[in-house]
């Protein structure tokens, strides 16, 4: 930051240097507080400078040292500084001691997206404490922000963060927040005790006890964890560790491992601080906070990690820094999955300028969805695009194209982007025809738009989807009933055929016996021993012949009845088959949208070979640790859909087994599409077992296979 007074600039630089050299402990920070410049404007300028360059150590130490020294600090420093504090509870301990509108500054920090869910929840609670202490009602936009954060936490599945946000529900008294968190704040007595303790943390004078009494090495840079070296330590004349046989100075000195596996331990955080880019791993990238990612030098990043760094920066809404990372590489050096993720994060940030830059930077690698195109269009063109898309969707629906449901869903997403209020109405209208796979994400857009507009939570869209779900269930039950009727009528026809064959055999035997009797060729029955009581042979023969003819007549009558019953069973069977065919034509299978453009790429991960779906046995599910962890990580609607699909697979439901495919690169693993962009991976084993391997996004499938 330029200063008109060179002395002021020198004072700011000196304070930042002293703060960076100070240990993170109570005694060291108190000593630093005694050396701070006496001019508050110089101190605040130093805090602003440290926050602007994302230097977490300098900002945190200056901020805490000034508070320990009783200096006056404006609340606005938290807009950038809240993300830089070493511990999230320091937000609660220190925020109410600042001057000015603390809640507004914390709201700006949350909207920046740089803090992550845990710190965002802490900042939200601290802001509500500020409103409560001042006795000022929260503005509607802050209430909408609270609802949005609560929804994101519930979709992501973070139980500890959700428990902390229940304090915000208690402080706000908003029934919508309580409903989102599924919290009974009126009866939860434990919540009252937690809230009292949090109040004491925010107001008690001995807040400095939250700062460690003794220095903690690497507390801000990463907790002192041990990293792993790309190459082991070796002298310049030692054999190179890569195994080439040459000397280290002639081979890999000054280079990093191309695979970046870091198998040799021995480098601590303090050693890696100078050039952390050379010691990065994919796991470390996902653990780093926003300011750590911001401090990385794009020129020193390995190409295989550049995409992940850019994704994480975009997720923390450090869009300009993510673009700087991308500019250091060519689009061909990044994977297609990484580019898709970056496009999605730029869109989530609603940064049209960044999206335009990305399209110009990688025109052959970046493809935009319809709602992204609407975001990039001028406001005057957006309605025309929606109308054109609606006409295409109606034509597709009229022609029976299964992609129509995806097109209707795209209209709902794009309408919410173009105009939240109008978008809610349009999205509601397309909900019934958008398909059960797309409905959960469309409902999320409606919820976010309602929060943005400060509306209540009585969303009729839920009634629409519940009615659609019930209709789907009814259709499936109807299909099951028709299948049951078909099976019963088939059994009836089979039984009648067997009975007809038996009767015909009896009739043929009786007719042959009667013909022999009438021709006189049949051997007479033996004469009874008691000849005095035996009937006359002629009379006996006539009686037996009459009885034989009566029996033959009864057999023919029974045969006629069996024929009539068989014909009725055949008519019932034909009717059941016709109904099943009509139901199959009128009710497309749930995964029908796979023929659309957005899912054609899904064919790349499967062999196209299905499995035997008609007679799947009952299976016992086995939930792996990876599957359980994925359920917690992914949004709740998608995880619920995965569990429901697992139950249908275990029960042998033919309608879902029809859509199962084997993976090309791992034929023993099967996959089924869940909630649009998700894939449920599973394996079948002996004893009719069903092993649920994982539950991932489609864009992560290639990485998972690798």
C-alpha positions as CSV (number, residue, x, y, z in Angstrom):
1,X,0.0,0.0,0.0
2,X,1.6,3.3,-1.0
3,X,2.0,6.0,1.6
4,X,2.5,9.7,1.0
5,X,4.8,9.8,4.0
6,X,8.0,7.6,3.5
7,X,8.3,7.4,7.3
8,X,4.9,5.9,7.6
9,X,5.7,3.3,4.9
10,X,8.9,2.5,6.8
11,X,7.0,2.1,10.1
12,X,4.5,-0.2,8.5
13,X,7.3,-2.3,7.0
14,X,9.1,-2.5,10.3
15,X,6.0,-3.6,12.2
16,X,5.2,-6.4,9.6
17,X,8.8,-7.6,9.9
18,X,8.7,-7.7,13.7
19,X,5.3,-9.5,13.6
20,X,6.6,-12.2,11.3
21,X,9.6,-12.8,13.5
22,X,7.5,-13.1,16.7
23,X,6.6,-16.5,18.2
24,X,3.0,-17.3,18.6
25,X,2.7,-17.2,22.4
26,X,1.2,-14.9,25.0
27,X,4.5,-13.6,26.3
28,X,5.9,-12.9,22.8
29,X,2.7,-11.2,21.6
30,X,2.5,-9.0,24.8
31,X,6.1,-8.0,24.1
32,X,5.3,-7.2,20.5
33,X,2.3,-5.1,21.6
34,X,4.6,-2.9,23.7
35,X,6.7,-2.1,20.6
36,X,3.8,-1.1,18.2
37,X,3.8,2.3,16.7
38,X,1.8,4.8,18.8
39,X,-0.2,6.1,15.8
40,X,-3.4,4.0,15.4
41,X,-3.6,4.9,11.7
42,X,-0.1,3.4,11.1
43,X,-1.1,0.2,13.0
44,X,-4.3,-0.1,11.0
45,X,-2.4,0.4,7.8
46,X,0.0,-2.4,8.8
47,X,-3.0,-4.7,9.4
48,X,-4.5,-3.8,6.1
49,X,-1.2,-4.4,4.3
50,X,-0.7,-7.8,5.9
51,X,-4.3,-8.8,5.0
52,X,-4.0,-7.6,1.5
53,X,-0.9,-9.8,0.8
54,X,-2.5,-12.7,2.7
55,X,0.4,-12.9,5.2
56,X,-1.3,-14.8,7.9
57,X,1.5,-14.7,10.5
58,X,2.1,-11.0,10.3
59,X,-1.6,-10.2,10.4
60,X,-2.4,-12.6,13.3
61,X,0.5,-11.5,15.4
62,X,-0.2,-7.8,14.9
63,X,-3.9,-8.2,15.5
64,X,-3.5,-10.2,18.7
65,X,-0.6,-8.0,20.0
66,X,-2.7,-4.8,19.5
67,X,-5.7,-6.3,21.4
68,X,-3.4,-7.4,24.2
69,X,-2.0,-3.9,24.4
70,X,-5.5,-2.4,24.5
71,X,-5.2,-0.7,21.1
72,X,-8.4,0.4,19.2
73,X,-8.9,-1.7,16.1
74,X,-11.8,-1.2,13.7
75,X,-14.0,-4.2,13.0
76,X,-13.5,-3.9,9.2
77,X,-10.1,-5.5,9.5
78,X,-11.9,-8.8,9.9
79,X,-13.3,-8.7,6.4
80,X,-10.0,-10.0,5.1
81,X,-8.3,-10.9,8.4
82,X,-10.8,-13.5,9.8
83,X,-9.6,-16.0,7.3
84,X,-6.0,-15.5,8.5
85,X,-6.4,-16.1,12.2
86,X,-4.6,-19.4,13.3
87,X,-7.6,-20.7,15.2
88,X,-11.3,-20.3,14.4
89,X,-12.4,-19.7,18.0
90,X,-10.2,-16.6,18.1
91,X,-13.0,-15.0,16.0
92,X,-15.4,-15.5,18.9
93,X,-12.8,-14.5,21.5
94,X,-11.8,-11.2,19.8
95,X,-14.6,-10.0,17.5
96,X,-16.8,-8.2,20.1
97,X,-13.7,-6.3,21.4
98,X,-13.4,-4.4,18.1
99,X,-15.0,-1.0,17.2
100,X,-17.7,-0.5,14.7
101,X,-20.2,-2.9,13.0
102,X,-18.6,-6.3,13.9
103,X,-21.5,-8.3,12.4
104,X,-21.3,-6.5,9.0
105,X,-17.5,-7.1,8.8
106,X,-18.0,-10.8,9.6
107,X,-20.7,-11.1,7.1
108,X,-18.4,-9.7,4.4
109,X,-15.7,-12.2,5.5
110,X,-18.2,-15.1,5.1
111,X,-19.3,-13.8,1.7
112,X,-15.7,-13.7,0.5
113,X,-15.6,-17.5,0.6
114,X,-12.0,-17.6,1.9
115,X,-12.6,-19.3,5.2
116,X,-14.2,-22.7,4.8
117,X,-17.3,-24.1,6.4
118,X,-16.0,-24.3,10.0
119,X,-14.8,-20.7,10.1
120,X,-17.8,-19.5,8.3
121,X,-20.1,-21.1,10.9
122,X,-18.0,-19.5,13.7
123,X,-18.2,-16.1,12.1
124,X,-22.0,-16.4,11.7
125,X,-22.4,-17.2,15.4
126,X,-20.1,-14.4,16.4
127,X,-22.1,-12.0,14.2
128,X,-25.3,-13.1,15.8
129,X,-23.7,-12.5,19.2
130,X,-22.9,-9.0,18.2
131,X,-26.5,-8.3,17.1
132,X,-27.7,-9.8,20.3
133,X,-25.4,-7.8,22.5
134,X,-26.2,-4.5,20.8
135,X,-30.0,-5.3,20.8
136,X,-30.1,-4.6,17.0
137,X,-32.2,-6.8,14.7
138,X,-30.3,-8.5,11.9
139,X,-30.9,-7.2,8.4
140,X,-32.7,-9.5,5.9
141,X,-29.6,-10.0,3.9
142,X,-27.7,-11.4,6.9
143,X,-30.6,-13.7,7.7
144,X,-30.5,-14.9,4.1
145,X,-26.7,-15.4,4.4
146,X,-27.2,-17.5,7.6
147,X,-29.8,-19.7,5.8
148,X,-27.5,-20.2,2.8
149,X,-24.6,-21.3,5.0
150,X,-26.8,-23.7,6.9
151,X,-28.1,-25.2,3.7
152,X,-24.6,-25.7,2.4
153,X,-23.4,-27.4,5.6
154,X,-26.4,-29.7,5.6
155,X,-25.8,-30.6,1.9
156,X,-22.2,-31.2,2.6
157,X,-22.8,-33.3,5.6
158,X,-20.7,-31.8,8.4
159,X,-22.3,-32.8,11.8
160,X,-19.9,-30.8,14.0
161,X,-20.4,-27.6,12.0
162,X,-24.2,-28.2,12.0
163,X,-24.1,-28.5,15.8
164,X,-22.3,-25.2,16.1
165,X,-24.7,-23.5,13.7
166,X,-27.6,-24.5,16.0
167,X,-26.3,-21.6,18.2
168,X,-27.1,-19.3,15.3
169,X,-30.6,-20.8,15.1
170,X,-31.0,-20.2,18.8
171,X,-29.7,-16.6,18.7
172,X,-31.7,-15.6,15.5
173,X,-35.0,-17.3,16.6
174,X,-35.6,-17.8,12.9
175,X,-37.8,-20.9,12.4
176,X,-36.4,-21.4,8.9
177,X,-32.9,-21.7,10.1
178,X,-34.0,-24.2,12.8
179,X,-35.9,-26.2,10.1
180,X,-32.9,-26.3,7.8
181,X,-30.7,-27.6,10.6
182,X,-33.4,-30.0,11.8
183,X,-32.9,-28.5,15.3
184,X,-35.4,-28.4,18.2
185,X,-33.9,-25.3,19.7
186,X,-36.8,-24.8,22.1
187,X,-36.3,-28.1,23.9
188,X,-32.6,-28.7,23.6
189,X,-31.3,-27.8,27.0
190,X,-27.7,-28.7,26.2
191,X,-27.8,-26.0,23.5
192,X,-28.5,-23.4,26.2
193,X,-25.4,-24.4,28.2
194,X,-23.2,-24.3,25.0
195,X,-24.5,-20.9,24.2
196,X,-23.7,-19.6,27.7
197,X,-20.2,-20.8,27.4
198,X,-19.7,-19.2,24.0
199,X,-21.0,-15.9,25.4
200,X,-18.4,-16.1,28.2
201,X,-15.7,-16.7,25.6
202,X,-16.8,-13.6,23.7
203,X,-17.1,-11.3,26.7
204,X,-14.8,-12.4,29.5
205,X,-11.7,-10.3,30.2
206,X,-9.3,-13.2,30.3
207,X,-9.7,-14.0,26.6
208,X,-5.9,-14.1,26.2
209,X,-5.9,-17.6,27.7
210,X,-7.0,-18.8,24.2
211,X,-3.5,-18.0,23.0
212,X,-0.9,-20.6,23.8
213,X,1.3,-19.9,26.8
214,X,4.4,-21.3,25.1
215,X,5.5,-21.1,21.4
216,X,4.0,-23.7,19.1
217,X,6.3,-24.4,16.2
218,X,4.6,-23.9,12.8
219,X,1.2,-23.2,14.3
220,X,0.2,-20.9,11.4
221,X,2.0,-22.7,8.6
222,X,0.5,-26.1,9.3
223,X,0.8,-27.3,12.9
224,X,4.4,-28.5,12.6
225,X,3.4,-31.6,10.6
226,X,6.2,-33.5,8.9
227,X,6.1,-33.3,5.1
228,X,7.8,-35.7,2.7
229,X,10.7,-34.9,0.5
230,X,10.6,-35.3,-3.3
231,X,14.1,-36.7,-3.3
232,X,16.2,-37.9,-0.3
233,X,19.2,-35.9,0.9
234,X,22.3,-36.7,-1.0
235,X,25.8,-35.2,-1.5
236,X,26.7,-33.8,-4.9
237,X,29.1,-36.7,-5.5
238,X,26.8,-39.4,-4.1
239,X,25.0,-41.8,-6.4
240,X,21.7,-40.2,-7.5
241,X,18.7,-41.5,-5.5
242,X,16.7,-42.0,-8.7
243,X,18.8,-45.1,-9.5
244,X,20.3,-43.8,-12.8
245,X,23.9,-44.8,-11.7
246,X,25.2,-41.3,-12.2
247,X,26.3,-38.8,-9.6
248,X,23.7,-36.6,-8.0
249,X,25.2,-33.4,-9.3
250,X,25.0,-34.8,-12.9
251,X,21.5,-36.1,-12.6
252,X,18.7,-34.8,-10.3
253,X,20.3,-32.0,-8.4
254,X,18.0,-29.0,-8.4
255,X,15.1,-31.0,-9.9
256,X,11.9,-32.4,-8.4
257,X,10.5,-35.8,-8.9
258,X,8.3,-36.0,-12.0
259,X,5.9,-38.3,-10.1
260,X,5.9,-36.1,-7.1
261,X,5.4,-39.1,-4.8
262,X,7.5,-37.8,-1.9
263,X,8.3,-41.2,-0.4
264,X,11.2,-40.1,1.8
265,X,10.4,-38.3,5.0
266,X,12.5,-35.7,6.7
267,X,11.4,-32.2,5.8
268,X,9.5,-30.2,8.5
269,X,7.2,-27.3,7.8
270,X,9.7,-24.7,8.8
271,X,12.2,-26.0,6.2
272,X,9.5,-26.1,3.5
273,X,8.3,-22.5,4.1
274,X,10.8,-21.0,1.7
275,X,9.6,-23.0,-1.3
276,X,6.5,-25.1,-0.4
277,X,5.7,-25.6,-4.1
278,X,8.5,-28.1,-4.4
279,X,7.1,-30.3,-1.6
280,X,3.5,-30.3,-2.5
281,X,1.3,-33.4,-2.7
282,X,-2.3,-33.7,-3.8
283,X,-3.3,-34.4,-0.2
284,X,-1.5,-31.4,1.0
285,X,-3.1,-29.1,-1.5
286,X,-6.6,-30.2,-0.3
287,X,-5.5,-29.5,3.4
288,X,-4.1,-26.0,2.7
289,X,-6.0,-22.9,3.7
290,X,-6.8,-20.1,1.3
291,X,-3.9,-17.8,2.3
292,X,-1.4,-20.8,2.0
293,X,-2.6,-21.5,-1.6
294,X,-2.5,-17.8,-2.4
295,X,1.2,-17.6,-1.4
296,X,2.3,-20.4,-3.8
297,X,4.4,-19.4,-6.7
298,X,2.6,-20.5,-9.9
299,X,6.0,-20.7,-11.8
300,X,7.2,-23.4,-9.4
301,X,4.2,-25.7,-9.4
302,X,4.2,-29.1,-11.1
303,X,1.8,-29.3,-14.0
304,X,-0.1,-32.3,-12.4
305,X,-0.8,-30.2,-9.3
306,X,-1.5,-26.8,-11.0
307,X,-5.1,-27.8,-11.8
308,X,-5.8,-28.9,-8.2
309,X,-4.3,-25.6,-6.9
310,X,-6.4,-23.6,-9.3
311,X,-9.6,-25.5,-8.3
312,X,-8.9,-24.9,-4.6
313,X,-8.2,-21.2,-5.1
314,X,-11.4,-20.8,-7.1
315,X,-13.3,-22.7,-4.4
316,X,-12.0,-20.1,-1.9
317,X,-13.1,-17.4,-4.3
318,X,-9.5,-16.3,-5.0
319,X,-10.5,-16.1,-8.7
320,X,-7.8,-13.7,-9.8
321,X,-5.1,-15.9,-8.2
322,X,-6.5,-19.0,-9.8
323,X,-6.3,-17.3,-13.2
324,X,-2.6,-16.4,-12.5
325,X,-1.9,-20.1,-11.8
326,X,-3.6,-21.1,-15.0
327,X,-1.7,-18.5,-17.0
328,X,1.6,-20.2,-16.0
329,X,0.6,-23.3,-18.0
330,X,-1.0,-24.3,-21.3
331,X,-4.5,-25.8,-21.4
332,X,-3.1,-29.0,-22.7
333,X,-1.1,-29.5,-19.5
334,X,-4.3,-29.7,-17.4
335,X,-6.7,-32.7,-17.4
336,X,-10.2,-32.5,-18.7
337,X,-11.6,-33.2,-15.2
338,X,-9.6,-30.3,-13.8
339,X,-10.8,-27.9,-16.4
340,X,-14.4,-29.0,-15.8
341,X,-14.0,-28.4,-12.1
342,X,-12.5,-24.9,-12.7
343,X,-15.4,-24.0,-15.0
344,X,-17.9,-25.1,-12.3
345,X,-16.2,-23.1,-9.5
346,X,-16.0,-20.0,-11.7
347,X,-19.7,-20.4,-12.4
348,X,-20.5,-21.0,-8.7
349,X,-18.8,-17.7,-7.9
350,X,-21.0,-16.1,-10.6
351,X,-17.9,-14.5,-12.0
352,X,-18.8,-13.9,-15.7
353,X,-15.5,-12.2,-16.4
354,X,-13.5,-15.2,-15.2
355,X,-15.7,-17.5,-17.3
356,X,-15.1,-15.4,-20.4
357,X,-11.4,-15.4,-19.8
358,X,-11.4,-19.2,-19.3
359,X,-13.3,-19.7,-22.6
360,X,-10.8,-17.5,-24.4
361,X,-7.8,-19.2,-22.7
362,X,-8.9,-22.8,-23.6
363,X,-11.5,-22.5,-26.4
364,X,-11.0,-26.1,-27.5
365,X,-11.2,-27.6,-24.0
366,X,-13.9,-25.7,-22.2
367,X,-17.6,-26.4,-22.8
368,X,-20.3,-24.3,-21.1
369,X,-23.7,-25.6,-20.0
370,X,-26.9,-23.6,-20.9
371,X,-27.1,-21.9,-17.5
372,X,-23.5,-20.8,-17.9
373,X,-24.2,-19.3,-21.3
374,X,-27.1,-17.4,-19.8
375,X,-24.8,-16.0,-17.1
376,X,-22.5,-14.7,-19.8
377,X,-25.3,-13.2,-21.9
378,X,-26.5,-9.7,-21.7
379,X,-29.6,-9.2,-19.5
380,X,-31.6,-8.3,-22.6
381,X,-30.6,-11.5,-24.3
382,X,-31.3,-13.9,-21.4
383,X,-35.1,-14.0,-21.8
384,X,-34.7,-14.7,-25.5
385,X,-32.4,-17.6,-24.8
386,X,-34.9,-19.0,-22.2
387,X,-37.7,-18.8,-24.7
388,X,-35.7,-20.5,-27.5
389,X,-34.7,-23.3,-25.1
390,X,-38.3,-23.7,-24.0
391,X,-39.4,-24.2,-27.6
392,X,-36.7,-26.8,-28.1
393,X,-37.8,-28.6,-24.9
394,X,-41.4,-28.7,-26.0
395,X,-40.5,-30.1,-29.4
396,X,-38.3,-32.7,-27.8
397,X,-41.1,-33.7,-25.4
398,X,-43.6,-33.9,-28.2
399,X,-41.4,-36.2,-30.3
400,X,-40.8,-38.4,-27.3
401,X,-37.1,-37.5,-26.9
402,X,-36.0,-38.5,-23.4
403,X,-33.5,-35.5,-23.2
404,X,-36.5,-33.2,-22.9
405,X,-36.5,-33.6,-19.1
406,X,-32.8,-32.4,-19.0
407,X,-33.7,-29.4,-21.2
408,X,-36.6,-28.4,-18.9
409,X,-34.2,-28.7,-15.9
410,X,-31.6,-26.5,-17.7
411,X,-34.3,-23.9,-18.2
412,X,-35.0,-23.9,-14.4
413,X,-31.3,-23.5,-13.5
414,X,-30.8,-20.8,-16.0
415,X,-33.9,-18.9,-15.0
416,X,-32.8,-18.7,-11.4
417,X,-29.5,-17.3,-12.7
418,X,-31.2,-14.7,-14.9
419,X,-33.7,-13.4,-12.3
420,X,-34.1,-15.1,-8.9
421,X,-37.7,-14.1,-8.3
422,X,-38.9,-15.0,-11.8
423,X,-36.6,-18.0,-11.8
424,X,-38.4,-19.5,-8.8
425,X,-41.7,-19.4,-10.7
426,X,-40.2,-20.9,-13.8
427,X,-38.2,-23.6,-11.8
428,X,-41.4,-24.6,-10.0
429,X,-43.2,-25.0,-13.4
430,X,-40.5,-27.3,-14.8
431,X,-40.1,-29.4,-11.7
432,X,-42.7,-32.0,-12.6
433,X,-41.2,-32.6,-16.0
434,X,-37.5,-32.3,-15.2
435,X,-37.1,-35.9,-14.1
436,X,-36.5,-37.4,-10.7
437,X,-32.7,-37.3,-11.2
438,X,-32.6,-33.6,-11.8
439,X,-35.2,-32.5,-9.3
440,X,-33.0,-32.4,-6.1
441,X,-30.5,-29.9,-7.6
442,X,-33.3,-27.8,-9.1
443,X,-34.9,-27.6,-5.6
444,X,-31.5,-26.5,-4.2
445,X,-31.5,-23.6,-6.7
446,X,-35.0,-22.7,-5.6
447,X,-34.0,-22.8,-1.9
448,X,-31.0,-20.6,-2.5
449,X,-33.1,-18.1,-4.5
450,X,-35.7,-17.9,-1.7
451,X,-33.0,-17.3,0.8
452,X,-31.6,-14.6,-1.3
453,X,-35.0,-12.9,-1.5
454,X,-35.7,-13.4,2.2
455,X,-38.7,-15.6,1.6
456,X,-40.0,-18.2,4.1
457,X,-39.4,-21.9,3.8
458,X,-42.9,-23.0,2.7
459,X,-41.7,-24.1,-0.7
460,X,-44.5,-25.8,-2.8
461,X,-41.8,-27.4,-4.9
462,X,-41.5,-30.1,-2.3
463,X,-45.2,-31.0,-2.8
464,X,-44.5,-31.2,-6.5
465,X,-41.5,-33.6,-6.1
466,X,-43.3,-35.6,-3.5
467,X,-46.3,-36.0,-5.9
468,X,-43.9,-37.0,-8.7
469,X,-42.1,-39.5,-6.4
470,X,-45.4,-41.0,-5.4
471,X,-46.5,-41.2,-9.0
472,X,-43.3,-43.0,-9.8
473,X,-43.8,-45.4,-6.9
474,X,-47.4,-46.0,-8.1
475,X,-46.2,-46.7,-11.6
476,X,-43.6,-49.1,-10.3
477,X,-46.2,-50.8,-8.1
478,X,-48.6,-51.0,-11.1
479,X,-45.9,-52.5,-13.2
480,X,-45.1,-55.0,-10.4
481,X,-48.9,-55.9,-10.2
482,X,-49.1,-56.3,-14.0
483,X,-46.0,-58.6,-13.9
484,X,-47.6,-60.6,-11.1
485,X,-50.8,-60.9,-13.1
486,X,-48.8,-62.1,-16.1
487,X,-47.0,-64.7,-14.0
488,X,-50.2,-66.0,-12.5
489,X,-52.0,-66.2,-15.9
490,X,-49.0,-67.9,-17.4
491,X,-49.1,-70.5,-14.6
492,X,-52.9,-70.9,-15.1
493,X,-52.3,-71.6,-18.9
494,X,-49.6,-74.1,-18.1
495,X,-51.8,-75.9,-15.6
496,X,-54.7,-76.0,-18.0
497,X,-52.5,-77.4,-20.7
498,X,-51.3,-80.2,-18.4
499,X,-54.9,-81.0,-17.4
500,X,-56.0,-81.1,-21.0
501,X,-53.3,-83.5,-21.9
502,X,-54.2,-85.8,-19.0
503,X,-57.9,-85.8,-20.0
504,X,-57.1,-86.4,-23.6
505,X,-55.0,-89.4,-22.7
506,X,-57.8,-90.8,-20.5
507,X,-60.4,-90.2,-23.3
508,X,-58.2,-92.0,-25.8
509,X,-57.8,-94.9,-23.4
510,X,-61.5,-95.2,-22.7
511,X,-62.4,-94.9,-26.4
512,X,-60.0,-97.7,-27.2
513,X,-61.5,-99.9,-24.5
514,X,-65.0,-99.1,-25.6
515,X,-64.2,-100.0,-29.3
516,X,-62.7,-103.3,-28.3
517,X,-65.8,-104.1,-26.1
518,X,-68.1,-103.3,-29.0
519,X,-66.1,-105.4,-31.4
520,X,-66.1,-108.3,-29.0
521,X,-62.3,-108.5,-28.9
522,X,-61.9,-107.6,-25.3
523,X,-61.2,-110.4,-22.9
524,X,-64.2,-110.9,-20.6
525,X,-63.7,-110.4,-16.9
526,X,-63.0,-113.7,-14.9
527,X,-66.1,-115.4,-13.5
528,X,-66.6,-115.0,-9.8
529,X,-66.1,-118.1,-7.6
530,X,-69.6,-117.8,-6.1
531,X,-71.4,-118.6,-9.4
532,X,-74.8,-118.6,-7.6
533,X,-74.5,-114.8,-6.9
534,X,-72.8,-113.8,-10.2
535,X,-74.9,-111.6,-12.6
536,X,-75.7,-112.8,-16.0
537,X,-72.7,-112.2,-18.4
538,X,-74.7,-110.3,-21.0
539,X,-76.2,-108.1,-18.3
540,X,-72.8,-107.5,-16.8
541,X,-71.3,-106.6,-20.1
542,X,-74.1,-104.2,-20.9
543,X,-73.8,-102.4,-17.5
544,X,-70.0,-102.0,-17.9
545,X,-70.3,-100.6,-21.4
546,X,-72.9,-98.1,-20.3
547,X,-70.7,-97.1,-17.3
548,X,-67.7,-96.7,-19.7
549,X,-69.7,-94.5,-22.0
550,X,-70.9,-92.3,-19.1
551,X,-67.3,-91.9,-17.9
552,X,-66.2,-91.0,-21.5
553,X,-68.9,-88.4,-21.7
554,X,-67.9,-86.9,-18.4
555,X,-64.2,-86.7,-19.5
556,X,-65.2,-84.9,-22.7
557,X,-67.3,-82.4,-20.7
558,X,-64.3,-81.8,-18.3
559,X,-62.1,-81.4,-21.4
560,X,-64.5,-78.7,-22.8
561,X,-64.4,-76.9,-19.4
562,X,-60.6,-77.0,-19.3
563,X,-60.5,-75.6,-22.9
564,X,-62.7,-72.7,-21.9
565,X,-60.6,-72.0,-18.8
566,X,-57.4,-72.2,-20.8
567,X,-58.9,-69.7,-23.3
568,X,-59.8,-67.3,-20.5
569,X,-56.3,-67.6,-19.1
570,X,-54.8,-66.9,-22.5
571,X,-57.0,-63.8,-22.9
572,X,-55.9,-62.6,-19.4
573,X,-52.3,-63.2,-20.3
574,X,-52.5,-61.2,-23.6
575,X,-54.2,-58.3,-21.7
576,X,-51.5,-58.3,-19.1
577,X,-48.7,-58.3,-21.7
578,X,-50.4,-55.5,-23.6
579,X,-50.6,-53.4,-20.4
580,X,-47.0,-54.1,-19.7
581,X,-46.0,-52.9,-23.2
582,X,-48.1,-49.8,-22.9
583,X,-46.6,-49.0,-19.5
584,X,-43.1,-49.5,-20.9
585,X,-43.9,-47.1,-23.7
586,X,-45.6,-44.4,-21.6
587,X,-43.3,-44.6,-18.6
588,X,-39.6,-44.2,-19.6
589,X,-37.0,-45.8,-17.4
590,X,-35.5,-43.4,-14.7
591,X,-32.1,-43.3,-16.3
592,X,-33.5,-42.4,-19.8
593,X,-31.7,-39.0,-19.9
594,X,-28.4,-40.9,-20.5
595,X,-29.1,-40.3,-24.2
596,X,-28.7,-36.6,-23.8
597,X,-25.6,-34.7,-24.7
598,X,-24.7,-34.1,-21.1
599,X,-24.4,-37.8,-20.4
600,X,-23.0,-39.1,-23.6
601,X,-19.6,-38.8,-22.1
602,X,-20.6,-41.3,-19.5
603,X,-20.3,-44.1,-22.0
604,X,-16.5,-43.6,-21.9
605,X,-16.2,-45.1,-18.4
606,X,-18.3,-48.3,-19.0
607,X,-17.9,-51.2,-21.4
608,X,-21.4,-50.9,-22.6
609,X,-22.0,-54.5,-21.5
610,X,-24.9,-54.9,-19.1
611,X,-25.6,-57.6,-16.5
612,X,-28.2,-60.2,-16.1
613,X,-31.0,-58.1,-14.7
614,X,-34.1,-60.2,-14.9
615,X,-33.4,-62.7,-12.1
616,X,-31.1,-61.0,-9.7
617,X,-31.0,-62.7,-6.2
618,X,-31.4,-61.0,-2.9
619,X,-28.0,-59.7,-1.7
620,X,-26.6,-58.6,1.6
621,X,-25.0,-55.1,1.3
622,X,-21.4,-54.5,2.6
623,X,-20.7,-50.8,3.1
624,X,-17.0,-50.1,2.7
625,X,-15.3,-47.3,4.6
626,X,-14.8,-45.3,1.4
627,X,-18.5,-45.5,0.7
628,X,-19.4,-44.4,4.2
629,X,-17.1,-41.5,3.9
630,X,-18.5,-40.5,0.5
631,X,-22.0,-40.4,2.0
632,X,-20.9,-37.9,4.6
633,X,-19.0,-35.8,2.0
634,X,-21.6,-35.5,-0.7
635,X,-24.8,-33.5,-0.6
636,X,-27.6,-35.1,1.5
637,X,-30.0,-35.6,-1.5
638,X,-27.4,-37.4,-3.5
639,X,-26.3,-39.6,-0.5
640,X,-30.0,-40.4,0.1
641,X,-30.4,-41.4,-3.5
642,X,-27.3,-43.6,-3.3
643,X,-28.6,-45.4,-0.2
644,X,-32.0,-45.9,-1.9
645,X,-30.2,-47.3,-5.0
646,X,-28.1,-49.6,-2.9
647,X,-31.3,-51.0,-1.3
648,X,-32.9,-51.5,-4.8
649,X,-29.7,-53.3,-6.0
650,X,-29.7,-55.5,-2.9
651,X,-33.4,-56.4,-3.4
652,X,-32.8,-57.3,-7.1
653,X,-35.0,-54.6,-8.5
654,X,-35.0,-55.2,-12.3
655,X,-35.6,-51.5,-13.1
656,X,-32.2,-50.5,-11.6
657,X,-30.3,-53.6,-12.6
658,X,-31.1,-52.8,-16.3
659,X,-28.9,-49.7,-16.0
660,X,-25.9,-51.4,-14.4
661,X,-22.7,-51.4,-16.5
662,X,-19.2,-52.8,-16.1
663,X,-16.2,-50.5,-16.0
664,X,-13.8,-50.9,-19.0
665,X,-10.6,-50.6,-16.9
666,X,-12.0,-52.6,-14.0
667,X,-14.5,-55.2,-15.3
668,X,-15.1,-56.7,-11.9
669,X,-16.5,-53.4,-10.7
670,X,-20.0,-52.3,-11.7
671,X,-21.5,-48.8,-11.8
672,X,-24.9,-47.3,-11.8
673,X,-25.9,-43.7,-12.3
674,X,-27.2,-41.8,-9.3
675,X,-28.7,-38.3,-9.0
676,X,-27.5,-37.2,-12.4
677,X,-23.8,-36.6,-12.0
678,X,-23.0,-39.2,-9.4
679,X,-21.9,-42.9,-9.9
680,X,-22.4,-45.7,-7.4
681,X,-19.6,-48.3,-7.7
682,X,-20.1,-51.8,-6.4
683,X,-19.1,-55.4,-6.8
684,X,-20.9,-58.7,-6.5
685,X,-19.3,-61.6,-4.8
686,X,-20.0,-65.1,-3.6
687,X,-22.9,-66.0,-1.3
688,X,-24.9,-63.3,-3.1
689,X,-23.0,-60.4,-1.5
690,X,-23.1,-56.8,-2.7
691,X,-20.0,-54.8,-1.8
692,X,-20.5,-51.0,-2.1
693,X,-17.1,-49.8,-3.2
694,X,-17.6,-46.0,-3.5
695,X,-19.9,-43.2,-4.4
696,X,-18.3,-40.4,-6.5
697,X,-18.9,-37.7,-9.0
698,X,-18.7,-38.6,-12.6
699,X,-15.9,-36.1,-13.2
700,X,-13.8,-38.0,-10.5
701,X,-14.2,-41.4,-12.1
702,X,-11.0,-41.2,-14.2
703,X,-9.0,-40.1,-11.2
704,X,-10.6,-42.9,-9.2
705,X,-9.7,-45.5,-11.8
706,X,-6.1,-44.2,-12.0
